[in-house]
Amino acid sequence: MKRVLIVGGGLGGLAAGMKLQANGYKVSIFEQNHHFGGKMVPIQLGDYSFDFGPNTITMPQVFQEILTEAGENPDDYLEFIKLETHTVNFFPDGTPFFMTTDRNKMVEQLERLDSHAEISYYDYLEEVKILYETVEKQFFYRTFSSWTDYFDPSLFQALWSVHPFETMDHFHRQFFRNDYVRHAFNRYAAYIGSSPFSAPAAFAYIGHLEFNDGVYYVKGGNTKISEAFTSVLTKLGANLYTSTKVRKIMVEQKQAKGIELENGETVMGDIIIVNGDVLTAYPDLVEEKRHPHFKNGKADRYEPSLSAFVIMAGLKERNPHFIHHQVYSSSDYEAEFHELFQEKRLPSDPTIYIWNSSYIDPQRAPGDNLFIFVNAPADSGSFSYRPEEYKHLIYKKLKRFGVDIPSQLVVEKVITPGDLASAFSAYKGASYGIRSTRKLDSFLRSSNKSKDISNLYFSDGTTHPAGAPMAVISGINAADAIIHK
């Protein structure tokens, strides 16, 4: 039985481990934090339960299928609740725009807000469906384990069909003329930590997931996904270790022989998977001379995605105007991204996203449990700010929309880009791996396999775009590469 050592217990590492353990490998997972799931962290502040990490869940079949492959009934572990009306966007003047899978309700709103979109909305839904089907078939499950993978004729045919040199904003302008309506759809670029004015149009496929397939919430919190994975891994007989930091990967003659833990203990293995940000993990764990195709300085060619400034706030009461997700728009969306990427500073008028899971799951908190999220530059060392001051800037803007946080506040926790960098070893504190701006890099991602070390594999944010389903798919890709080899 081959021994697989997985460094990092995020969703990708858990998924890879589950698939390999179910296929006859002996898996051990080593996680430096006190929990499994990566950024999918449960946080308890008094009587208020929060999830840090993926807030909008799509593609539930990805989580269900890997549990099924492991011999389990996913319904025994996860209850996915579909949210018909999942998000309300508030324009700067307070006008609400509800995002829903109900096509009639969408058209009724667009009739008032954007007469062009009222007509083109069905064309939009068909176009993003085609984008999704192409991307899902041709890109999601590719491992790019050798250079020949890049020359598959079907891959390049698909590449040219997904608007690789068109930006998301340009794509959305075909369908939406009202600036604020268009910005509501342009937020999909922020889902991958990028700007709609530079991210490829192909990522507009997210619209298919939200308006054709639907947005979901996992009862009890989205962290139930990582809990389900760890439960199944334990049941299958995998070895799971938390609070266990790996110091280095031991390499001899182009083969990884095992790992050395921070306490000096060594663990030998036949195959190693790094489930972490490869731009930081590879240089930290492996001597540079052992990976000449990925020099330590190679990370500099990649732009980090956005990071985040987060406030978790528990309120005394429930605001009757909140739904599950709400977004409070910037008055100048393009200027916001200019501040983030060109000026590398926190936006002066940020778009504010609030997730209130207690709306659909009231047992999670006695009042609203608000996860308040603002995009931030990734390199926390390159800009100066005072978290307390920026928190009050956010609260001040929300009050203009009738959301008075301080008067209702019971518990509160602030998380900065620097916190993300230290807690998750994220490249420059980026929340979503590398930024999807280089058009071809967005599709032809880094390989799931090391070019220099024959039995070293990767599952991380540089081998897949951001998102919980994509993290799982990256783990599946790494496991498949090992099994098929």
KADA-V135224 format. One record per residue. N is the residue number from 1. PSI is psi in radians with two decimals (* if undefined). OMEGA is omega in degrees with one decimal (NA if undefined). Layout:
N:PSI:OMEGA + N:PSI:OMEGA
This chain:
1:2.15:-178.4 + 2:2.43:-178.1 + 3:2.18:178.5 + 4:2.19:176.7 + 5:2.18:-179.2 + 6:2.11:-179.7 + 7:1.81:-178.8 + 8:2.22:-176.6 + 9:0.72:171.0 + 10:-3.10:-177.6 + 11:-0.65:179.4 + 12:-0.75:178.2 + 13:-0.70:178.7 + 14:-0.72:-179.7 + 15:-0.79:178.5 + 16:-0.76:-179.0 + 17:-0.71:-178.4 + 18:-0.77:-178.8 + 19:-0.73:-178.2 + 20:-0.74:179.2 + 21:-0.69:179.6 + 22:-0.30:-179.6 + 23:0.39:170.1 + 24:0.13:175.7 + 25:2.74:175.4 + 26:1.96:-170.1 + 27:2.38:170.6 + 28:2.28:-178.5 + 29:2.29:-177.0 + 30:2.03:-176.8 + 31:2.25:-177.5 + 32:-0.46:179.8 + 33:3.07:-177.5 + 34:-0.03:-176.6 + 35:2.81:169.9 + 36:2.71:177.5 + 37:-0.01:179.7 + 38:-2.20:-179.2 + 39:-0.09:176.3 + 40:1.36:-171.3 + 41:2.24:171.3 + 42:2.32:180.0 + 43:2.24:179.9 + 44:2.11:174.9 + 45:1.73:-175.6 + 46:-2.20:179.8 + 47:0.11:-173.3 + 48:2.16:179.2 + 49:2.31:178.8 + 50:2.72:168.6 + 51:2.20:169.8 + 52:2.34:179.4 + 53:-2.68:-174.8 + 54:2.15:-177.7 + 55:-0.63:-179.1 + 56:1.97:-178.4 + 57:2.18:173.0 + 58:3.06:178.1 + 59:0.92:-178.6 + 60:-0.43:-178.2 + 61:-0.46:179.3 + 62:-0.78:179.8 + 63:-0.66:-178.3 + 64:-0.71:-175.1 + 65:-0.66:-178.5 + 66:-0.54:173.6 + 67:-0.69:177.5 + 68:-0.76:178.6 + 69:-0.50:178.8 + 70:0.07:176.6 + 71:0.27:-177.0 + 72:2.75:172.3 + 73:1.95:-176.0 + 74:-0.48:-179.8 + 75:-0.31:176.7 + 76:-0.27:-174.2 + 77:-0.61:-170.9 + 78:2.30:173.0 + 79:1.83:179.4 + 80:2.19:178.5 + 81:2.08:-180.0 + 82:2.33:-179.2 + 83:1.82:-177.9 + 84:-0.90:172.8 + 85:1.87:-168.0 + 86:-0.46:-174.6 + 87:2.45:169.5 + 88:2.20:176.2 + 89:2.28:175.4 + 90:2.09:177.0 + 91:2.88:-178.0 + 92:-0.52:179.1 + 93:0.10:178.6 + 94:-0.07:179.1 + 95:2.22:179.0 + 96:2.53:175.8 + 97:1.93:-174.3 + 98:2.32:177.4 + 99:2.14:-173.3 + 100:2.71:174.4 + 101:-0.12:176.8 + 102:1.83:-173.8 + 103:-0.61:179.6 + 104:-0.72:179.0 + 105:-0.65:177.7 + 106:-0.79:-178.4 + 107:-0.66:177.1 + 108:-0.74:178.6 + 109:-0.76:-178.5 + 110:-0.48:176.3 + 111:-0.63:179.3 + 112:-0.58:-169.9 + 113:-0.56:-171.2 + 114:1.64:-174.7 + 115:-0.57:177.3 + 116:-0.77:-178.9 + 117:-0.55:177.5 + 118:-0.66:-178.8 + 119:-0.68:-171.4 + 120:-0.08:-172.7 + 121:-0.72:179.8 + 122:-0.59:174.2 + 123:-0.68:177.6 + 124:-0.84:-178.8 + 125:-0.66:179.4 + 126:-0.70:-178.4 + 127:-0.77:-178.9 + 128:-0.46:174.6 + 129:-0.75:178.0 + 130:-0.74:177.5 + 131:-0.85:-178.2 + 132:-0.83:-177.0 + 133:-0.65:179.0 + 134:-0.83:-178.1 + 135:-0.75:-179.2 + 136:-0.73:-176.5 + 137:-0.69:-169.2 + 138:-0.38:-172.1 + 139:-0.63:-172.0 + 140:-0.77:-170.2 + 141:0.42:175.1 + 142:2.41:-178.5 + 143:-0.33:-177.7 + 144:0.92:-176.6 + 145:-0.26:174.9 + 146:2.88:-175.3 + 147:-0.44:-178.9 + 148:-0.42:179.9 + 149:-0.47:-177.6 + 150:-0.18:-175.1 + 151:0.39:173.6 + 152:2.11:-178.2 + 153:-0.66:-178.9 + 154:-0.53:179.0 + 155:-0.80:-177.7 + 156:-0.53:174.2 + 157:-0.74:178.3 + 158:-0.68:-178.4 + 159:-0.77:-178.2 + 160:-0.27:-177.7 + 161:-0.07:-176.2 + 162:0.50:174.3 + 163:0.97:-172.1 + 164:-0.41:-177.5 + 165:0.23:175.9 + 166:2.43:178.5 + 167:2.81:178.5 + 168:-0.74:-179.7 + 169:-0.75:179.3 + 170:-0.72:178.0 + 171:-0.80:-176.9 + 172:-0.42:178.6 + 173:-0.40:177.3 + 174:-0.49:-171.2 + 175:-0.46:-172.7 + 176:2.09:-178.3 + 177:-0.52:177.4 + 178:2.18:-174.5 + 179:-0.77:-174.4 + 180:-0.56:172.4 + 181:-0.81:179.7 + 182:-0.70:179.5 + 183:-0.55:177.8 + 184:-0.64:177.7 + 185:-0.53:178.4 + 186:-0.29:178.9 + 187:-0.29:178.8 + 188:-0.42:175.6 + 189:-0.64:178.6 + 190:-0.42:176.8 + 191:-0.46:179.3 + 192:0.26:174.9 + 193:0.48:-176.0 + 194:-3.02:178.8 + 195:2.43:178.1 + 196:-0.26:-178.7 + 197:0.00:175.2 + 198:-0.43:-178.5 + 199:2.49:179.4 + 200:2.57:-178.8 + 201:-0.42:-177.2 + 202:-0.54:-178.5 + 203:-0.05:171.3 + 204:-0.18:176.1 + 205:-0.37:178.7 + 206:-0.52:176.4 + 207:-0.60:176.8 + 208:-0.75:-178.7 + 209:-0.68:-175.0 + 210:-0.49:-174.4 + 211:-0.38:175.5 + 212:-0.85:-177.6 + 213:-0.81:177.2 + 214:2.76:177.5 + 215:2.50:-173.7 + 216:2.83:171.5 + 217:2.47:178.2 + 218:2.12:-178.4 + 219:2.31:-176.9 + 220:-0.12:180.0 + 221:2.55:-178.9 + 222:-0.34:176.8 + 223:-0.18:174.9 + 224:-0.40:178.5 + 225:-0.88:-179.8 + 226:-0.58:176.7 + 227:-0.71:178.9 + 228:-0.77:-179.0 + 229:-0.78:-179.0 + 230:-0.61:177.6 + 231:-0.77:-179.2 + 232:-0.71:177.6 + 233:-0.76:178.2 + 234:-0.76:179.2 + 235:-0.63:-179.8 + 236:-0.25:177.5 + 237:0.23:177.2 + 238:2.70:175.7 + 239:2.15:-176.4 + 240:2.24:-177.8 + 241:2.13:171.5 + 242:2.96:179.7 + 243:0.63:-177.0 + 244:1.79:-176.7 + 245:2.34:176.3 + 246:2.22:-178.5 + 247:-0.76:-179.6 + 248:2.81:172.6 + 249:2.22:-178.5 + 250:2.17:-175.4 + 251:2.32:174.1 + 252:2.29:176.1 + 253:0.86:175.2 + 254:0.43:175.3 + 255:2.40:174.3 + 256:2.21:-176.6 + 257:-0.40:-178.0 + 258:-2.90:-178.5 + 259:2.70:173.5 + 260:2.21:-179.0 + 261:2.89:-177.5 + 262:-0.48:179.4 + 263:0.07:178.2 + 264:-0.21:-179.9 + 265:2.50:176.1 + 266:2.54:177.8 + 267:2.13:-178.0 + 268:2.56:-179.9 + 269:2.86:179.7 + 270:-0.50:-177.7 + 271:2.47:178.7 + 272:2.36:174.4 + 273:2.28:173.5 + 274:1.94:176.0 + 275:1.45:-178.8 + 276:3.09:-179.6 + 277:1.91:-173.9 + 278:-0.47:-178.7 + 279:-0.42:174.7 + 280:-0.64:-174.2 + 281:-0.76:-177.0 + 282:-0.91:178.5 + 283:-0.59:-177.6 + 284:-0.62:-170.6 + 285:-0.42:-174.6 + 286:2.34:177.4 + 287:2.44:-175.4 + 288:-0.63:-178.3 + 289:-0.29:-179.2 + 290:-0.22:-179.5 + 291:1.23:-177.5 + 292:-0.42:178.5 + 293:-0.13:178.7 + 294:1.29:179.0 + 295:2.65:-177.9 + 296:-0.57:-179.6 + 297:-0.11:-178.6 + 298:-0.48:180.0 + 299:-0.47:-176.3 + 300:-0.35:-180.0 + 301:-0.25:179.8 + 302:2.44:173.2 + 303:2.28:177.7 + 304:2.64:174.3 + 305:-3.11:176.2 + 306:2.73:170.4 + 307:-2.78:-174.7 + 308:2.56:167.7 + 309:2.06:-170.4 + 310:2.43:170.9 + 311:2.22:169.8 + 312:2.09:-173.5 + 313:2.15:174.7 + 314:2.19:-175.5 + 315:2.73:-178.8 + 316:-0.71:-172.0 + 317:3.11:177.3 + 318:2.22:177.4 + 319:2.08:-176.0 + 320:-0.22:-178.4 + 321:-0.17:178.9 + 322:2.57:165.5 + 323:-2.72:-175.5 + 324:-0.88:178.6 + 325:2.44:173.8 + 326:2.57:-178.2 + 327:2.29:178.7 + 328:1.93:-166.5 + 329:2.66:168.4 + 330:2.63:177.0 + 331:-0.32:178.7 + 332:1.61:-173.4 + 333:-0.71:-178.4 + 334:-0.68:178.1 + 335:-0.61:178.5 + 336:-0.80:-179.3 + 337:-0.48:174.2 + 338:-0.75:177.8 + 339:-0.69:-176.7 + 340:-0.80:-171.4 + 341:-0.67:-179.5 + 342:-0.82:-179.4 + 343:-0.24:178.4 + 344:0.91:176.5 + 345:2.86:178.8 + 346:2.45:-176.4 + 347:2.46:177.4 + 348:-0.48:175.8 + 349:1.37:-172.2 + 350:2.64:163.2 + 351:2.23:-175.4 + 352:2.20:177.3 + 353:2.38:177.3 + 354:2.23:174.9 + 355:2.22:-177.9 + 356:1.45:-174.5 + 357:-0.37:180.0 + 358:-0.20:176.0 + 359:-0.78:-178.3 + 360:-0.28:-174.6 + 361:1.25:-170.7 + 362:-0.32:179.3 + 363:-0.18:-177.4 + 364:-0.33:-177.9 + 365:2.63:177.7 + 366:-0.38:174.5 + 367:-2.87:178.6 + 368:2.38:173.2 + 369:1.64:-170.0 + 370:2.19:171.4 + 371:1.80:-173.0 + 372:2.15:-169.1 + 373:2.29:175.6 + 374:2.37:176.4 + 375:2.48:-179.5 + 376:2.73:174.3 + 377:2.62:-175.9 + 378:-0.74:-173.4 + 379:1.57:-174.1 + 380:-0.32:179.3 + 381:-0.15:-174.8 + 382:-0.05:178.3 + 383:2.65:-179.1 + 384:2.48:177.9 + 385:2.84:176.3 + 386:1.97:-176.6 + 387:-0.68:-178.5 + 388:-0.72:179.1 + 389:-0.73:-178.2 + 390:-0.59:175.3 + 391:-0.78:-179.1 + 392:-0.52:173.4 + 393:-0.74:178.4 + 394:-0.81:179.9 + 395:-0.67:-179.7 + 396:-0.73:178.5 + 397:-0.75:-179.7 + 398:-0.60:179.8 + 399:-0.55:177.3 + 400:-0.40:177.2 + 401:0.17:178.2 + 402:0.23:179.4 + 403:1.79:-176.5 + 404:1.63:-176.8 + 405:-0.93:-172.7 + 406:-0.62:-176.3 + 407:-0.30:-177.0 + 408:0.00:-168.2 + 409:2.28:174.7 + 410:-0.86:178.1 + 411:2.73:-175.5 + 412:2.51:174.5 + 413:2.33:179.3 + 414:2.36:177.1 + 415:2.24:-174.9 + 416:2.95:174.5 + 417:-0.64:177.7 + 418:-0.64:177.1 + 419:-0.69:179.7 + 420:-0.72:-179.3 + 421:-0.74:-176.5 + 422:-0.65:-175.8 + 423:-0.62:-171.9 + 424:0.18:-178.5 + 425:0.65:-177.7 + 426:2.41:-179.5 + 427:1.92:-179.4 + 428:0.39:179.7 + 429:0.19:-178.2 + 430:2.43:-179.2 + 431:-0.35:-168.6 + 432:0.50:-179.2 + 433:-2.41:-178.9 + 434:2.70:-178.4 + 435:2.36:-178.7 + 436:1.33:177.4 + 437:-0.72:174.4 + 438:2.02:-166.0 + 439:-0.82:-178.0 + 440:-0.60:178.4 + 441:-0.47:-179.3 + 442:-0.46:-177.1 + 443:-0.74:-177.8 + 444:1.33:-172.3 + 445:3.02:175.3 + 446:2.66:-177.2 + 447:2.67:172.4 + 448:-0.03:-176.6 + 449:2.44:176.7 + 450:2.44:176.5 + 451:-0.34:-172.7 + 452:-0.42:-176.0 + 453:1.98:-164.6 + 454:-0.46:-175.3 + 455:0.49:178.9 + 456:2.24:-175.9 + 457:2.85:-177.1 + 458:2.54:171.4 + 459:1.78:-171.6 + 460:-3.07:-175.4 + 461:-0.10:173.8 + 462:-0.16:178.2 + 463:-0.06:177.9 + 464:2.68:172.7 + 465:2.99:-174.5 + 466:2.81:175.1 + 467:2.54:-178.5 + 468:-0.80:178.1 + 469:-0.66:-178.5 + 470:-0.56:175.1 + 471:-0.75:178.4 + 472:-0.76:179.6 + 473:-0.68:177.5 + 474:-0.71:176.2 + 475:-0.71:176.9 + 476:-0.74:179.9 + 477:-0.76:179.3 + 478:-0.75:179.4 + 479:-0.74:179.0 + 480:-0.70:179.1 + 481:-0.66:179.1 + 482:-0.80:-177.7 + 483:-0.80:-176.5 + 484:-0.47:176.4 + 485:*:NA
